[in-house]
Amino acid sequence: MDERTALVTGSTSGIGREVAMGLLEEGYTVLVTGRRHLLLESFLEEAGKKKGKAISHVADLSSDEGIRSLIRKGQAELPHIDILVNNAGGFVFAPIERLSDKDYETLMSVNLRAPFLLSQAFLPEMKKRGSGLIVNISSVAGTEAWEGSSLYSMTKFALRGLTGSLLAEGAPHGVKALAICPGYVATPMVSGAPVPEVEMIQTSDILKTIRYVRDLSRYAVSPEILLNRLGAFS
Ligand SMILES: NC(=O)c1ccc[n+]([C@@H]2O[C@H](COP(=O)([O-])OP(=O)(O)OC[C@H]3O[C@@H](n4cnc5c(N)ncnc54)[C@H](OP(=O)(O)O)[C@@H]3O)[C@@H](O)[C@H]2O)c1
């Protein structure tokens, strides 16, 4: 069987770490990445006990060069990419007048430009091979907006637009695209949230969602999955 491969951004922590580890357990070769090299080193150590193989690359996706270096690494180290998970993300919640130009540039780059450029780089090869899956981690904040969510919501709404188009371009060639829009997921990103961790969505739920859509037949496509926690409805 062909080597199965994945690139998971933001794999030093939270959702990305869980997804990358889960794919390694299945035997994938996974390119993991983030800014924190010590966390990548400890990831590689743990990955050594899994079935698949991990390759790491330190990159800051807030810069164009960081994004391009990751693309180059993927093209150089992986024969192809079966699953691209655009997961890395930053988060700023503040009234619009308190957001700085730097907040804007950083979030637009990490949350949006990186997924756009990575998809642009790897979709053509997936189409040629006739298979693949691009997952964009959006948010419930990409389906509704609140006070203070302007910048974060902009990026997460836009990711859903990107996903819809990737699916329209990819599906006729056997390539799927999926936006996952979760509410609170128990990760360091929301450690200050007014909800106990046990009542949050678990990172394993995101991994299961990716596996579920991956394993559907190529004719069963889903552009997005909204995954809210029970408490959001009570
Ligand atoms: N947790 C939630 O409740 C929730 C809900 C909905 C959506 N999401 C989305 O889920 C995704 C993952 O978040 P998480 O909850 O797992 O948070 P997390 O544990 O804080 O992880 C965020 C990841 O993104 C990476 N990252 C952040 N800025 C980066 C940069 N400039 N360059 C490269 N990598 C960068 C981090 O790596 P380094 O720090 O090592 O660079 C880290 O691996 C995000 O897109 C987030 O918006 C989270």
The ligand as a Gaussian input file, in Angstrom:
#p B3LYP/6-31G(d) Opt

LIG

0 1
 N       -9.979000      25.556000      21.655000
 C      -11.127000      26.003000      21.185000
 O      -12.109000      26.194000      21.933000
 C      -11.311000      26.237000      19.715000
 C      -12.620000      26.396000      19.228000
 C      -12.809000      26.608000      17.879000
 C      -11.727000      26.656000      17.026000
 N      -10.469000      26.501000      17.517000
 C       -9.356000      26.562000      16.571000
 O       -8.608000      25.390000      16.687000
 C       -7.279000      25.632000      16.222000
 C       -6.294000      25.027000      17.197000
 O       -6.397000      25.679000      18.438000
 P       -6.227000      24.945000      19.856000
 O       -7.483000      25.169000      20.581000
 O       -5.702000      23.593000      19.662000
 O       -5.165000      25.939000      20.524000
 P       -3.681000      25.752000      21.050000
 O       -3.581000      24.551000      21.919000
 O       -3.325000      27.080000      21.609000
 O       -2.848000      25.468000      19.717000
 C       -2.647000      26.452000      18.745000
 C       -1.621000      25.930000      17.764000
 O       -1.441000      26.901000      16.732000
 C       -0.049000      27.139000      16.580000
 N        0.216000      28.523000      16.200000
 C       -0.294000      29.647000      16.754000
 N        0.277000      30.737000      16.203000
 C        1.182000      30.277000      15.294000
 C        2.106000      30.905000      14.426000
 N        2.258000      32.257000      14.381000
 N        2.869000      30.129000      13.615000
 C        2.755000      28.779000      13.656000
 N        1.907000      28.116000      14.465000
 C        1.142000      28.872000      15.279000
 C        0.558000      26.855000      17.957000
 O        1.916000      26.463000      17.817000
 P        3.155000      27.330000      18.382000
 O        2.683000      28.121000      19.545000
 O        4.193000      26.301000      18.721000
 O        3.562000      28.179000      17.237000
 C       -0.280000      25.687000      18.437000
 O        0.272000      24.465000      18.002000
 C       -7.178000      27.149000      16.056000
 O       -7.284000      27.470000      14.695000
 C       -8.368000      27.681000      16.816000
 O       -8.801000      28.908000      16.316000
 C      -10.236000      26.279000      18.845000

